[in-house]
Amino acid sequence: MSRDERSGTEQPIEIRFSAKVKADELRFNTAPENRVVFTGDAAVESTSGSTRTNLPDEVEEHVTYRDVEIHYAIEAKLPRIDGFSGDPAR
């Protein structure tokens, strides 16, 4: 949760995606380039990141990594729209 500056109340994460991947062996012939980009108003309140076991943040080409585990998460908050409560029943 984060604090809504206008109301002073805690605002929940509206979008959360998480994944867990395990591999006995992992090898990259070409080191990947990756990034996450948040656009629009959600960018300010959004985050992503991973925790890794036996895998560096920057992998090397033609290196075999063993007993790899990756936990990855993306979290975003949607911007408030005046007059909209966020409740689909309303």
C-alpha positions in Angstrom: 0.0 0.0 0.0 1.0 3.6 -0.5 -0.3 6.8 1.0 -2.7 8.9 -1.1 -1.4 12.4 -0.7 -4.8 14.0 -1.2 -6.8 12.0 1.3 -4.0 10.8 3.6 -5.3 7.2 3.4 -3.5 4.1 2.3 -4.1 3.0 -1.3 -3.8 -0.7 -2.3 -1.9 -2.1 -5.2 -4.4 -2.6 -7.9 -2.4 -4.7 -10.3 0.1 -7.4 -9.1 1.8 -10.0 -11.2 4.3 -12.4 -9.8 6.0 -15.5 -11.1 8.4 -18.0 -9.7 10.7 -20.0 -12.0 13.1 -22.8 -11.1 15.6 -24.6 -13.4 18.2 -27.3 -12.9 20.3 -25.7 -15.6 20.1 -22.4 -17.5 22.4 -21.2 -20.2 22.3 -18.2 -22.5 23.9 -18.2 -25.9 23.2 -14.5 -26.1 22.8 -12.4 -23.0 19.3 -11.0 -23.0 18.6 -7.3 -22.7 15.4 -6.6 -20.7 13.6 -3.8 -19.0 10.2 -2.9 -17.7 8.7 0.5 -18.6 5.6 1.9 -17.0 3.8 4.6 -19.0 1.2 7.2 -18.1 0.2 8.1 -14.6 0.8 4.6 -13.3 4.5 5.1 -13.7 5.0 7.1 -10.5 3.4 4.4 -8.2 4.7 1.3 -10.0 7.6 -1.0 -9.4 9.1 -4.3 -10.5 12.0 -6.4 -9.4 13.4 -9.9 -8.8 15.2 -12.0 -6.3 17.5 -14.6 -7.8 19.3 -17.7 -6.5 22.4 -18.8 -8.3 21.8 -16.3 -11.2 23.6 -12.9 -11.3 21.7 -9.7 -12.4 23.8 -9.6 -15.5 24.2 -13.1 -17.0 27.2 -14.2 -19.1 27.0 -15.8 -22.5 27.9 -19.5 -22.7 27.9 -20.0 -18.9 25.7 -22.7 -17.4 24.0 -21.7 -14.2 22.7 -24.5 -12.0 19.9 -24.8 -9.4 18.5 -21.4 -10.5 15.4 -19.8 -8.9 13.9 -16.5 -9.8 11.0 -14.7 -8.1 9.8 -11.8 -10.2 7.0 -9.2 -9.3 5.4 -6.2 -11.0 3.1 -4.0 -8.9 1.1 -1.0 -10.1 -1.4 1.4 -8.8 -4.0 3.0 -11.1 -4.5 6.7 -11.0 -7.6 8.0 -9.2 -10.2 9.5 -11.5 -12.4 12.2 -9.9 -16.0 11.0 -9.5 -15.1 7.3 -9.9 -14.9 5.1 -6.8 -13.2 2.2 -8.4 -16.1 0.0 -7.3 -17.5 -1.8 -10.4 -20.9 -2.1 -8.7 -21.3 1.7 -8.8 
